[in-house]
Amino acid sequence: NHVPYRNSMMTSVLRDSLGGNCKTVMVGTVACDKGNIDESIGTCRFAQRVSQIKNEAVVNEETDPHLVIKKLKRENAELKEELKMLRGDEGSEQLTSEEKTQCRKLVEAYLARNDDTPMVYPSVQHSRECSQIFREMVRGGGGGGPA
């Protein structure tokens, strides 16, 4: 009595291994006795069919949902801050006179350098203030910059 591959008990037992996400080794045991020849041939045929199956196993990763949520919230907050800075929505408060003086010194130091090092601004407001100082220096012909 030959049992088809898809209906055999062995196939049912190995269902997840044969078509799933794992590596499987087929070990077939055969007997040379005349009384077991049909069983041995069936085992060899089953082993041959199993060898035809191709699986691509990948590592199953178990992640803690709480850690994923925490990571995504942190990333979301960082992206909101970055977007806020890019849009210039950092706050409507004006720079203090001390911060404006620091911007002027930053611009003057930049103009005095002989290298191509870019200016780094702490915020969009500082960037705007430095641009305004540059404009004043160009239009006014001075303002403390190099001659």
URZIGI-V82241 format. One record per run of one state. SS is the DSSP state (H for helix, E for strand, C for the rest). FROM is the first residue (numbers start at 1). LEN is the number of residues. Records with the same first field share a line. If there is no record, write none. Layout:
SS->FROM-LEN ; FROM-LEN
This chain:
C->1-4 ; 8-1 ; 14-1 ; 20-14 ; 52-13 ; 88-9 ; 113-11 ; 141-7
H->5-3 ; 9-5 ; 15-5 ; 34-18 ; 65-23 ; 97-16 ; 124-17
